[in-house]
Structures are given as structure tokens and as C-alpha cells.
Amino acid sequence: MRLKLVAVAIAALAPVVAMLGYNEIATRVQRSHEVRAQAAQAARQASSEVERIVEGLRSLLIAVTSIPSVRHLDAVACDDALASLSAKVSNIGAIFVIRTDGSPVCGSVPIPADASFADRDYVRKALADKQFAAGNFTRSRVSDSAVIPFAMPVIDGVNVTAIVISGIRADWLQARIAERGVPRGNAVTIADAAGVIVARVPFPEKFVGTVIPDEFQPLIHANQPGTIEVTSQDGTERVLGYRPITPPSSPLYVSAGFSKVEAFSPIDRATLINLLGIVAGGLVSMLLAVFIGHRFILVPITEIAVVMTRWKAGSVDARTGMRPTDELHAVGAALDDLLDELDRRRVLNEKTEEERTLLVRELAHRVKNGFALVQAIARQTFARADPDRYGSFSERLTALASTYDLILSKEGSASHIRQVIEAALLAHSSDQDRVSISGPNLMLSPDLALPLSLILHELATNATKYGSLSVDTGKVDIRWSEKDGRIDLTWQEIGGPAVVKPTRKGFGSILIERAFPSGAKAETASDFRADGLRFELSFQVAEQEVDLGVTSGRYDEGGNA
């Protein structure tokens, strides 16, 4: 019962748990969409800032190409102009001009005369496309610092006469990204077209100058921006928003990663609090269920069960003493009322049984006196005139008296079925050859022996009055068998007068049908054949009553003495 009460408490909590679970899933899905949107927005903002920086450098280089000394390749005047301009722009390492063959012309810092930039891909690209071109992360041959180089051709008409080169300092770009601030667990990465990381927050010292892993390389030149979930190189699971390279306006790859742990930490904390609340609530509910159930359910039920057990064991005065203050106590009070009523009926039944027993004994006594009176009259009337016929009559009268004595008294122990049959037939046939009895030896309890005796007595009486025993040539064959706890008995009359099926059902027929108690599950069938009545009887016996075997008695298996 305690387990059932706990189960009820758990069942009551189940809808709350289900609702919290649904809210948890819905919140996490919503948060996942929010994080993806935030990652995409962060990547877009970082990319926009990089584009502004690149666009500023592009505008600067366009302005440089317009300086007369640059256009005329006046080295002295060009050096002064570039040095003055470079001092005002902090994000670039140097500005210099080279010829189309890659040799230097002038610059904001001194350039070795033998230096050549013809091998630089961005230089070749600017010459070929005649437009602004970006290079990959490299170390400058002029300033010896890490830069992202850019080139702008100087065009005179349709020909490229020179190329202006400058570069965004990698340390300045790293500082600019760091200034923006990155929440804990998040990351911003900027890489060139070859996948070399030029700026990274956090851990720039670990990643700047390294190449993005092959599995993420397709993102650098993807067709469009997007978001994915990845495990970054630092081992953190992130939702990554990325912006691929789209030259010439976006020559650098930008990604912004949001840590899933940090992004979902508020939800995880709320989930933990909810789980602790559910566990605490569940424990309190179960404790209350056990306590309340024990006090208000288990104790009354146990008391009711104890009273019923005691009453069944014979303590007829056992009562719960409950008052109908609640449902269970109302059951206890109703049980007390029922036991009181049963006790009153028991007393009444005992009194009635005593009166019935006294009446039966009085009736038995009067029947015996009646048989004794008949016997005395017969003896006085013809005992001396015909002693033999009187002796036969006296024996049959004594047998009939014994049968009525069995019928009028249910007291006694179990009887053999053969003895019951013989006692029932003794008063109806003094010629033993006319009655054949065969069957295994079985024991019958008094509640089965008495109805069987009544039925056989009724059958024998009818046979004596109308059937095979009413003529000298008639016989009766009685057989029985036992199988699976049921006894099947057959009464067969032979050699009597022609049988006619009765037109109405008399008391004897009703007695035959209803003699056995309901527990015996008795079944009867009468076949009024022209050559003699065939009656079949089947009834249930308790297993301990069956004692199979062949007995020797007044009649053998063939019905002979």
C-alpha cells in the first residue's frame, strides 16, 4: 500500500515534470536559434569593420596614386610625401611605390635598391587586373613586420606606370579586434585567402600565423555566409557564424564563434534549479504520502483487516469501534454494523437450528413409534397364523424405518456409497437377486449421502409402486463410476410393466432435481423407455472424499450376495 501511495505521488508529479521537460526543450530550441542569429550578427559586424578598414586603406592608396610626385616617379619628392602621409596613419606599416618590373621607386621608409616585389602575387594581380588587389598574410620586406599587403596600380591612360603598395599591420588589426571585446568563451577569427589566421581572439599567440584546419577551409570561399556548430581548435564547442571572402570589398575571411556552454549556461542553471526543485518536491510529496497514507489510510485499513481476521478465527465480538468521520472510518463503522447484524442472525439461526433439531428428533421419534405400532398390530394380527409372511413383512418394515431414520437425521460421519444405496433399497426388495449394484468404493460426506439416499428412496418407491419392482419378474441395475472428482450413477429398471411418461411433475420429481446442494453441481436426466426407466445422476465430490477401490459388501460387483 505504501508503494501504491508513493506511485500516486509520482503520478501527480508526472504532469509537472512533463511540462517542465517540454518547456526545457522549447527553451533550448529557441536559445539555439538565438545563438545562431547572434553568431551570424557578430560575424557580420566584424566583417563590416574589416571592410571599413580595407576600404579606408583603398581610399588612401587611391589618394596616393594622385600625388604628382608618385605619378611622375619623382623619388625625392615622393619619399617626403609618403613619409609625411605614413606618419599620420597608424594602421599601416609603410607606403611605397614600385615600377611595373617590381623595383622600388620611393617609400615612407628607406627601401634597399636591390629589393624586388615582382614575385608578390598581389603585385601581379594588380598589374593584370589594373585594380586594387589584396595579398595574403606575410612579413614585409620593408618594415619586417607581419602585414596584410595591398596594391593599387597607378594608371596613365590605359597603361599601368607604377604600383603603390601598403599593408595593414597584423598587430594593429589584432589590437583592434581585442578592443571590441569578446564575451567569455566566444571567439573571433580573421584569415586570408590561404586560410592563414591573421588575427584571433582569444589566444592570438597560439593561433595567429597558423592555418585553419582542412575541415573548415571550405568556409573561407563559401558561396554565402552561414552558421554551423563546430568544435574549435581550442576544444570549445561553438556555434560559428562565418563570412567568406568576397573580393575586392571583403578580401579577408571572418568568423565569430559563440560558446555553447556559455550560451546555454543560464538555461543549464535554470534546469538544475528546476531538477533540484522537482527532486525536493518529489521527496516531500512521497514523505507526505507515506505519512498521511499511514495515518489516514494504512492504519484504518489494517485495523479493519485485523477485525475481519479475528472474526473469521472465531472472535465474534471483534469490532473496529470506528466512527464515520471519513470514508475509511465509514467503512469500518459499516463493517461493525454488518458484524452486529451477522451476530444477531447467527444467534437467531442457532436458536432456529435448535428448534429444527428438536422438531426432527420429535418427528423421528414419532415415525419410529408409528412403525413400531404398525409392527405390533401386524404381529397381533397374523404372526401366529402365517409366521413366514409376518417375518418377511417385519424385516421390510424394519428396513423402511431405518431408511426414514437416515432421511430425518443429517448427523453422522461419512458413509460408503454402497452402504447408502443398500440402506435406501433394503425396504423395497427382500429379494437380493432383483437388485444389481456395481461400482468403485467411494466415501460420501453426510451432505451428499443424505440427498443420494432421498433420491434412491424416491426411485425405489416409484419402482415398487409402478415400475420394475411392482412385478415379480422386474429388476433394477445400479451402476456408478468416478472421474475427475465427479460421480456418475445410472439407475436402470428392467422387466417391469410398460413405462408411460408422466404428464405432470410431482413432488418426487422436484425432490430428485433439487435434493443436492448447489456446490455439488448435480445434473439429472430421466429417460422413460418402454422397457423400463433409465435415470442418470452426476454430481461433484470433494477430492478428499474419493477413495477408489473395489469393496466387498452385501452385494458383489455383479449384484450377487
Secondary structure per residue as TSV (DSSP state, phi and psi in degrees):
chain	resnum	aa	ss	phi	psi
A	1	M	-	360.0	-39.6
A	2	R	H	-60.9	-41.5
A	3	L	H	-62.4	-37.7
A	4	K	H	-65.3	-39.6
A	5	L	H	-65.8	-40.5
A	6	V	H	-62.8	-40.5
A	7	A	H	-61.8	-38.8
A	8	V	H	-62.7	-42.4
A	9	A	H	-63.0	-42.5
A	10	I	H	-64.5	-41.6
A	11	A	H	-61.9	-35.1
A	12	A	H	-67.9	-32.2
A	13	L	H	-80.9	-19.3
A	14	A	H	-56.5	-46.4
A	15	P	H	-60.9	-36.9
A	16	V	H	-65.1	-44.3
A	17	V	H	-62.8	-42.4
A	18	A	H	-62.7	-41.5
A	19	M	H	-65.6	-43.1
A	20	L	H	-64.6	-38.9
A	21	G	H	-62.8	-43.5
A	22	Y	H	-62.8	-45.1
A	23	N	H	-62.8	-37.1
A	24	E	H	-61.6	-47.7
A	25	I	H	-64.0	-45.9
A	26	A	H	-62.4	-40.8
A	27	T	H	-65.2	-40.9
A	28	R	H	-67.3	-40.5
A	29	V	H	-62.7	-45.1
A	30	Q	H	-62.5	-43.0
A	31	R	H	-64.8	-35.9
A	32	S	H	-61.8	-43.1
A	33	H	H	-63.7	-40.5
A	34	E	H	-63.9	-43.2
A	35	V	H	-64.6	-41.2
A	36	R	H	-61.2	-43.4
A	37	A	H	-64.7	-40.5
A	38	Q	H	-66.6	-39.5
A	39	A	H	-64.1	-43.8
A	40	A	H	-62.9	-40.2
A	41	Q	H	-66.1	-41.7
A	42	A	H	-63.9	-42.6
A	43	A	H	-63.5	-39.8
A	44	R	H	-64.6	-41.1
A	45	Q	H	-66.7	-44.3
A	46	A	H	-63.6	-41.4
A	47	S	H	-64.5	-39.2
A	48	S	H	-62.6	-38.8
A	49	E	H	-67.3	-39.9
A	50	V	H	-64.6	-39.5
A	51	E	H	-63.0	-38.2
A	52	R	H	-65.5	-39.7
A	53	I	H	-63.3	-46.8
A	54	V	H	-63.8	-41.2
A	55	E	H	-65.2	-35.8
A	56	G	H	-64.5	-42.0
A	57	L	H	-65.5	-39.1
A	58	R	H	-61.7	-44.7
A	59	S	H	-62.6	-38.3
A	60	L	H	-63.3	-44.7
A	61	L	H	-67.4	-35.0
A	62	I	H	-61.7	-42.1
A	63	A	H	-63.9	-37.1
A	64	V	H	-64.6	-39.5
A	65	T	H	-64.7	-15.5
A	66	S	T	-91.0	-9.7
A	67	I	S	-68.1	129.0
A	68	P	H	-56.5	-42.0
A	69	S	H	-64.6	-29.3
A	70	V	H	-74.1	-44.3
A	71	R	H	-67.4	-33.1
A	72	H	T	-94.1	2.5
A	73	L	T	56.2	42.3
A	74	D	-	-83.8	101.0
A	75	A	H	-60.8	-46.1
A	76	V	H	-65.6	-51.7
A	77	A	H	-65.5	-34.3
A	78	C	H	-65.8	-41.6
A	79	D	H	-59.9	-45.2
A	80	D	H	-63.6	-43.1
A	81	A	H	-65.3	-42.1
A	82	L	H	-70.5	-37.1
A	83	A	H	-64.4	-42.1
A	84	S	H	-64.1	-41.4
A	85	L	H	-69.9	-41.9
A	86	S	H	-63.7	-32.6
A	87	A	H	-66.5	-23.2
A	88	K	H	-90.4	-10.1
A	89	V	-	-117.9	113.7
A	90	S	T	-85.4	-16.6
A	91	N	T	-89.4	-1.3
A	92	I	E	-113.2	152.6
A	93	G	E	-83.1	-45.0
A	94	A	E	-163.6	162.0
A	95	I	E	-128.3	129.4
A	96	F	E	-148.5	162.6
A	97	V	E	-120.1	137.4
A	98	I	E	-126.2	159.3
A	99	R	-	-78.6	173.0
A	100	T	T	-67.7	-17.8
A	101	D	T	-88.2	0.1
A	102	G	S	96.3	-4.5
A	103	S	-	-81.5	146.5
A	104	P	E	-74.8	150.7
A	105	V	E	-111.8	-55.0
A	106	C	E	-157.4	170.5
A	107	G	E	-170.3	169.4
A	108	S	S	-75.2	-15.6
A	109	V	S	-132.5	157.7
A	110	P	-	-61.4	138.8
A	111	I	-	-121.7	130.9
A	112	P	-	-56.2	138.8
A	113	A	T	-65.2	-28.4
A	114	D	T	-89.0	1.4
A	115	A	-	-68.7	148.1
A	116	S	-	-140.0	141.2
A	117	F	-	-120.0	15.6
A	118	A	T	-66.0	-22.4
A	119	D	T	-82.6	-7.8
A	120	R	-	-75.4	132.0
A	121	D	H	-64.5	-36.3
A	122	Y	H	-69.1	-29.2
A	123	V	H	-67.8	-47.8
A	124	R	H	-61.6	-37.0
A	125	K	H	-68.1	-40.7
A	126	A	H	-65.0	-37.3
A	127	L	H	-67.7	-41.1
A	128	A	H	-73.2	-42.8
A	129	D	H	-91.7	-14.4
A	130	K	-	56.9	39.8
A	131	Q	S	-152.4	173.2
A	132	F	-	-56.4	132.7
A	133	A	E	-136.1	144.0
A	134	A	E	-110.0	144.7
A	135	G	-	-106.8	177.3
A	136	N	-	-88.6	162.5
A	137	F	S	-54.1	128.2
A	138	T	E	-153.8	174.9
A	139	R	E	-102.5	125.6
A	140	S	-	-64.3	136.2
A	141	R	T	-77.6	-12.0
A	142	V	T	-95.9	-54.0
A	143	S	T	-99.0	-9.3
A	144	D	-	59.0	30.1
A	145	S	S	-116.6	157.2
A	146	A	E	-72.2	126.2
A	147	V	E	-142.0	165.2
A	148	I	E	-109.7	104.8
A	149	P	E	-78.9	152.6
A	150	F	E	-139.0	150.1
A	151	A	E	-133.2	141.1
A	152	M	E	-130.4	121.2
A	153	P	E	-73.9	145.2
A	154	V	E	-97.2	115.2
A	155	I	E	-109.7	128.3
A	156	D	E	-114.7	98.0
A	157	G	T	78.2	-107.9
A	158	V	T	-116.4	-0.3
A	159	N	E	-105.7	147.0
A	160	V	E	-88.5	119.5
A	161	T	E	-99.6	-24.0
A	162	A	E	-163.8	172.2
A	163	I	E	-133.0	128.9
A	164	V	E	-94.1	129.0
A	165	I	E	-122.5	139.7
A	166	S	E	-152.9	177.8
A	167	G	E	-155.5	148.1
A	168	I	E	-82.5	125.5
A	169	R	E	-65.4	129.2
A	170	A	H	-64.7	-36.3
A	171	D	H	-68.3	-36.3
A	172	W	H	-66.7	-42.9
A	173	L	H	-63.6	-39.0
A	174	Q	H	-62.7	-42.7
A	175	A	H	-66.0	-38.5
A	176	R	H	-64.3	-41.0
A	177	I	H	-66.8	-40.0
A	178	A	H	-66.2	-33.7
A	179	E	H	-64.4	-31.1
A	180	R	H	-63.7	-26.1
A	181	G	-	81.3	132.2
A	182	V	-	-126.0	123.4
A	183	P	-	-57.7	157.3
A	184	R	T	-57.4	131.9
A	185	G	T	87.7	-15.9
A	186	N	-	-87.4	170.7
A	187	A	E	-153.2	146.9
A	188	V	E	-126.3	131.2
A	189	T	E	-128.2	135.9
A	190	I	E	-124.0	130.0
A	191	A	E	-137.1	157.7
A	192	D	-	-87.9	-172.9
A	193	A	T	-66.1	-23.5
A	194	A	T	-87.5	-1.2
A	195	G	-	87.5	7.8
A	196	V	B	-78.2	128.5
A	197	I	E	-75.3	123.1
A	198	V	E	-102.9	-20.8
A	199	A	E	-155.5	142.7
A	200	R	E	-156.3	133.9
A	201	V	E	-130.9	123.9
A	202	P	S	-91.2	-171.6
A	203	F	-	56.1	52.4
A	204	P	H	-62.7	-36.0
A	205	E	H	-62.0	-22.4
A	206	K	H	-91.3	-29.5
A	207	F	H	-114.1	-29.9
A	208	V	T	-62.1	129.5
A	209	G	T	95.6	-12.7
A	210	T	S	-90.5	167.1
A	211	V	B	-100.6	139.6
A	212	I	-	-61.0	136.6
A	213	P	-	-54.6	152.8
A	214	D	G	-56.9	-35.1
A	215	E	G	-65.4	-21.0
A	216	F	G	-104.6	-2.9
A	217	Q	H	-57.9	-39.8
A	218	P	H	-59.2	-21.9
A	219	L	H	-69.5	-26.8
A	220	I	H	-64.0	-39.4
A	221	H	T	-115.5	30.4
A	222	A	-	-62.7	159.6
A	223	N	S	-70.3	-29.6
A	224	Q	S	-154.2	162.2
A	225	P	-	-65.1	163.4
A	226	G	E	-172.2	-175.1
A	227	T	E	-134.5	144.4
A	228	I	E	-144.3	164.3
A	229	E	E	-102.1	127.8
A	230	V	E	-138.2	164.0
A	231	T	E	-106.5	110.0
A	232	S	-	-67.6	171.9
A	233	Q	T	-64.3	-23.1
A	234	D	T	-86.1	6.6
A	235	G	S	86.7	3.8
A	236	T	-	-91.2	134.0
A	237	E	E	-79.4	124.4
A	238	R	E	-134.5	155.8
A	239	V	E	-95.4	116.1
A	240	L	E	-105.7	123.2
A	241	G	E	-99.8	131.4
A	242	Y	E	-131.9	151.6
A	243	R	E	-128.1	110.1
A	244	P	-	-71.1	167.4
A	245	I	-	-70.7	129.5
A	246	T	B	-133.8	82.3
A	247	P	T	-64.3	154.3
A	248	P	T	-92.8	-8.7
A	249	S	T	-73.0	-30.4
A	250	S	B	-127.0	79.7
A	251	P	-	-80.1	-1.7
A	252	L	S	-122.7	145.3
A	253	Y	E	-84.3	135.9
A	254	V	E	-130.7	134.6
A	255	S	E	-136.6	148.2
A	256	A	E	-129.7	119.6
A	257	G	E	-108.6	133.8
A	258	F	E	-106.7	124.4
A	259	S	E	-63.5	126.9
A	260	K	H	-67.1	-36.2
A	261	V	H	-61.7	-47.5
A	262	E	H	-70.2	-38.6
A	263	A	H	-64.7	-35.7
A	264	F	T	-100.5	5.0
A	265	S	H	-60.7	-40.5
A	266	P	H	-61.9	-40.0
A	267	I	H	-67.8	-39.5
A	268	D	H	-63.1	-40.4
A	269	R	H	-64.7	-42.3
A	270	A	H	-64.3	-39.0
A	271	T	H	-63.3	-44.1
A	272	L	H	-61.4	-43.9
A	273	I	H	-62.1	-42.3
A	274	N	H	-63.9	-41.7
A	275	L	H	-62.8	-44.8
A	276	L	H	-61.7	-40.0
A	277	G	H	-63.9	-40.9
A	278	I	H	-64.7	-44.8
A	279	V	H	-61.8	-46.5
A	280	A	H	-62.9	-44.7
A	281	G	H	-63.3	-38.8
A	282	G	H	-64.3	-43.3
A	283	L	H	-63.1	-44.6
A	284	V	H	-62.9	-42.0
A	285	S	H	-63.0	-42.4
A	286	M	H	-68.3	-39.8
A	287	L	H	-63.2	-44.4
A	288	L	H	-64.3	-39.0
A	289	A	H	-62.6	-42.8
A	290	V	H	-66.3	-45.8
A	291	F	H	-65.7	-52.9
A	292	I	H	-64.5	-41.7
A	293	G	H	-61.8	-40.7
A	294	H	I	-66.4	-42.9
A	295	R	I	-72.6	-43.5
A	296	F	I	-106.8	-9.2
A	297	I	I	-121.9	-56.3
A	298	L	I	-64.9	-44.1
A	299	V	H	-61.4	-49.5
A	300	P	H	-62.6	-40.8
A	301	I	H	-63.7	-43.1
A	302	T	H	-62.2	-41.8
A	303	E	H	-64.7	-41.0
A	304	I	H	-63.2	-43.9
A	305	A	H	-63.3	-40.9
A	306	V	H	-62.9	-42.6
A	307	V	H	-63.0	-42.9
A	308	M	H	-64.6	-39.9
A	309	T	H	-64.4	-44.1
A	310	R	H	-64.3	-41.6
A	311	W	H	-65.5	-38.1
A	312	K	H	-66.8	-31.7
A	313	A	H	-78.9	-7.4
A	314	G	T	120.3	-5.9
A	315	S	-	-82.0	84.1
A	316	V	T	-70.0	-11.9
A	317	D	T	-94.6	4.8
A	318	A	-	-68.6	130.0
A	319	R	-	-143.5	154.4
A	320	T	-	-79.6	-30.4
A	321	G	-	70.3	18.9
A	322	M	-	-81.8	154.9
A	323	R	-	-114.2	146.0
A	324	P	S	-72.9	62.6
A	325	T	S	-81.4	-25.3
A	326	D	S	-148.1	-173.6
A	327	E	H	-62.2	-48.7
A	328	L	H	-67.5	-40.2
A	329	H	H	-66.5	-30.4
A	330	A	H	-66.1	-37.2
A	331	V	H	-63.3	-43.7
A	332	G	H	-61.6	-43.5
A	333	A	H	-63.7	-40.7
A	334	A	H	-63.9	-37.1
A	335	L	H	-63.1	-41.6
A	336	D	H	-60.8	-43.5
A	337	D	H	-62.3	-40.8
A	338	L	H	-64.2	-44.6
A	339	L	H	-64.9	-36.9
A	340	D	H	-61.8	-44.0
A	341	E	H	-64.5	-42.9
A	342	L	H	-62.5	-37.8
A	343	D	H	-65.9	-41.6
A	344	R	H	-62.8	-42.7
A	345	R	H	-67.2	-35.5
A	346	R	H	-61.8	-45.7
A	347	V	H	-61.6	-42.7
A	348	L	H	-64.6	-41.8
A	349	N	H	-64.9	-39.8
A	350	E	H	-62.5	-41.4
A	351	K	H	-65.5	-43.1
A	352	T	H	-63.7	-39.5
A	353	E	H	-65.3	-39.9
A	354	E	H	-60.8	-44.4
A	355	E	H	-65.3	-40.4
A	356	R	H	-64.5	-43.1
A	357	T	H	-61.7	-42.3
A	358	L	H	-63.0	-41.0
A	359	L	H	-65.0	-42.3
A	360	V	H	-63.4	-43.8
A	361	R	H	-62.4	-40.2
A	362	E	H	-64.7	-41.5
A	363	L	H	-64.5	-42.9
A	364	A	H	-61.8	-39.8
A	365	H	H	-64.3	-41.9
A	366	R	H	-68.6	-38.9
A	367	V	H	-62.9	-44.0
A	368	K	H	-60.7	-42.9
A	369	N	H	-62.7	-37.9
A	370	G	H	-63.8	-45.3
A	371	F	H	-63.5	-39.2
A	372	A	H	-64.7	-38.3
A	373	L	H	-66.2	-43.1
A	374	V	H	-61.5	-42.2
A	375	Q	H	-64.3	-39.0
A	376	A	H	-66.4	-40.4
A	377	I	H	-64.9	-41.8
A	378	A	H	-63.8	-40.9
A	379	R	H	-63.7	-42.3
A	380	Q	H	-70.7	-27.5
A	381	T	H	-81.6	-50.4
A	382	F	H	-138.7	19.2
A	383	A	T	-64.3	-38.8
A	384	R	T	-82.2	-31.7
A	385	A	T	-73.2	-39.5
A	386	D	-	-143.4	79.0
A	387	P	H	-58.9	-38.0
A	388	D	H	-65.4	-47.8
A	389	R	H	-66.4	-34.8
A	390	Y	H	-65.1	-40.3
A	391	G	H	-61.9	-43.8
A	392	S	H	-63.6	-44.4
A	393	F	H	-60.9	-41.9
A	394	S	H	-63.7	-41.5
A	395	E	H	-63.5	-43.9
A	396	R	H	-67.7	-37.1
A	397	L	H	-64.8	-39.9
A	398	T	H	-64.7	-41.0
A	399	A	H	-64.2	-41.8
A	400	L	H	-62.5	-39.9
A	401	A	H	-63.4	-38.4
A	402	S	H	-65.4	-40.0
A	403	T	H	-63.6	-45.6
A	404	Y	H	-63.8	-31.5
A	405	D	H	-65.9	-38.8
A	406	L	H	-67.3	-40.0
A	407	I	H	-66.1	-38.2
A	408	L	T	-84.7	-0.8
A	409	S	-	-135.2	125.9
A	410	K	-	-95.9	-3.6
A	411	E	-	-73.8	147.3
A	412	G	S	135.7	173.1
A	413	S	-	-96.5	-178.0
A	414	A	-	-62.2	149.6
A	415	S	E	-125.5	153.9
A	416	H	E	-72.1	139.6
A	417	I	H	-60.8	-34.4
A	418	R	H	-64.7	-41.0
A	419	Q	H	-65.3	-38.7
A	420	V	H	-62.6	-43.2
A	421	I	H	-65.9	-44.7
A	422	E	H	-63.5	-40.9
A	423	A	H	-65.6	-37.1
A	424	A	H	-70.1	-29.7
A	425	L	H	-96.4	-12.6
A	426	L	T	-59.5	-35.3
A	427	A	T	-81.0	-8.8
A	428	H	T	-108.9	-11.0
A	429	S	-	-154.0	114.2
A	430	S	S	-82.6	-14.6
A	431	D	-	-93.6	107.3
A	432	Q	G	-69.1	-22.6
A	433	D	G	-70.8	-16.7
A	434	R	G	-86.2	-7.7
A	435	V	E	-124.5	123.3
A	436	S	E	-111.1	126.3
A	437	I	E	-125.3	128.3
A	438	S	E	-150.9	142.3
A	439	G	-	158.7	165.7
A	440	P	-	-69.8	159.7
A	441	N	-	-81.1	118.4
A	442	L	-	-130.6	149.3
A	443	M	E	-100.2	137.2
A	444	L	E	-120.9	136.0
A	445	S	-	-71.7	160.7
A	446	P	H	-56.9	-35.2
A	447	D	H	-72.3	-11.5
A	448	L	H	-103.8	-34.1
A	449	A	H	-65.6	-39.9
A	450	L	H	-65.4	-51.3
A	451	P	H	-63.1	-33.5
A	452	L	H	-64.7	-41.0
A	453	S	H	-64.0	-41.1
A	454	L	H	-61.3	-45.5
A	455	I	H	-65.1	-45.4
A	456	L	H	-65.7	-38.0
A	457	H	H	-63.6	-40.4
A	458	E	H	-67.4	-42.6
A	459	L	H	-62.5	-43.7
A	460	A	H	-65.6	-38.4
A	461	T	H	-63.2	-45.6
A	462	N	H	-64.4	-38.3
A	463	A	H	-65.5	-35.8
A	464	T	H	-70.7	-36.7
A	465	K	H	-82.7	-42.7
A	466	Y	T	-126.3	-20.4
A	467	G	S	-100.5	-147.2
A	468	S	G	-65.2	-27.7
A	469	L	G	-83.5	-1.5
A	470	S	G	-83.7	-9.3
A	471	V	S	-125.0	159.2
A	472	D	T	-70.5	-23.1
A	473	T	T	-94.1	-7.5
A	474	G	-	-77.4	153.9
A	475	K	E	-138.3	164.9
A	476	V	E	-131.0	131.1
A	477	D	E	-114.7	121.9
A	478	I	E	-118.8	124.0
A	479	R	E	-134.0	149.2
A	480	W	E	-147.3	158.9
A	481	S	E	-148.4	166.0
A	482	E	E	-131.8	135.9
A	483	K	E	-153.8	127.8
A	484	D	T	54.9	38.7
A	485	G	T	79.6	12.3
A	486	R	E	-122.3	141.2
A	487	I	E	-104.2	128.4
A	488	D	E	-111.9	117.9
A	489	L	E	-119.3	138.3
A	490	T	E	-123.1	130.6
A	491	W	E	-111.6	116.7
A	492	Q	E	-124.1	119.5
A	493	E	E	-94.7	139.3
A	494	I	E	-135.3	138.8
A	495	G	S	77.2	14.8
A	496	G	-	-93.8	-172.8
A	497	P	S	-68.9	164.1
A	498	A	-	-58.2	136.3
A	499	V	-	-93.9	135.6
A	500	V	-	-121.3	128.1
A	501	K	-	-64.7	130.1
A	502	P	-	-65.5	147.0
A	503	T	S	-84.2	-17.1
A	504	R	S	-139.3	160.1
A	505	K	-	-96.5	117.3
A	506	G	-	-90.4	-177.0
A	507	F	H	-62.9	-36.1
A	508	G	H	-61.4	-41.7
A	509	S	H	-65.1	-42.0
A	510	I	H	-63.3	-40.2
A	511	L	H	-60.4	-43.1
A	512	I	H	-62.8	-39.8
A	513	E	H	-74.3	-30.7
A	514	R	H	-115.7	9.9
A	515	A	-	-66.8	-40.9
A	516	F	S	-78.0	148.9
A	517	P	-	-67.8	159.6
A	518	S	G	-63.6	-30.4
A	519	G	G	-63.8	-21.9
A	520	A	G	-78.1	-14.8
A	521	K	-	50.3	50.3
A	522	A	-	-73.4	145.9
A	523	E	E	-133.3	134.2
A	524	T	E	-127.7	154.1
A	525	A	E	-150.9	129.0
A	526	S	E	-115.6	129.1
A	527	D	E	-119.8	106.2
A	528	F	E	-84.5	78.9
A	529	R	E	-77.0	155.8
A	530	A	T	-63.9	-32.6
A	531	D	T	-89.4	-0.6
A	532	G	E	148.2	148.0
A	533	L	E	-66.6	138.0
A	534	R	E	-121.0	118.1
A	535	F	E	-117.8	131.0
A	536	E	E	-119.3	134.8
A	537	L	E	-132.1	134.1
A	538	S	E	-136.1	131.6
A	539	F	E	-148.8	157.6
A	540	Q	E	-88.3	140.5
A	541	V	-	-124.4	153.2
A	542	A	-	-67.1	150.0
A	543	E	G	-60.9	-38.1
A	544	Q	G	-71.5	-12.5
A	545	E	G	-82.4	-17.6
A	546	V	-	-83.3	125.7
A	547	D	-	-136.1	84.9
A	548	L	-	-68.0	148.3
A	549	G	S	153.6	167.6
A	550	V	-	-102.1	128.5
A	551	T	-	-104.2	155.7
A	552	S	-	-108.8	129.6
A	553	G	S	-148.3	-147.6
A	554	R	S	-67.3	-33.5
A	555	Y	S	-117.7	141.5
A	556	D	-	-88.4	-172.2
A	557	E	T	-61.6	-25.9
A	558	G	T	-91.0	-3.4
A	559	G	S	92.1	8.9
A	560	N	-	-95.7	154.8
A	561	A	-	-74.0	360.0
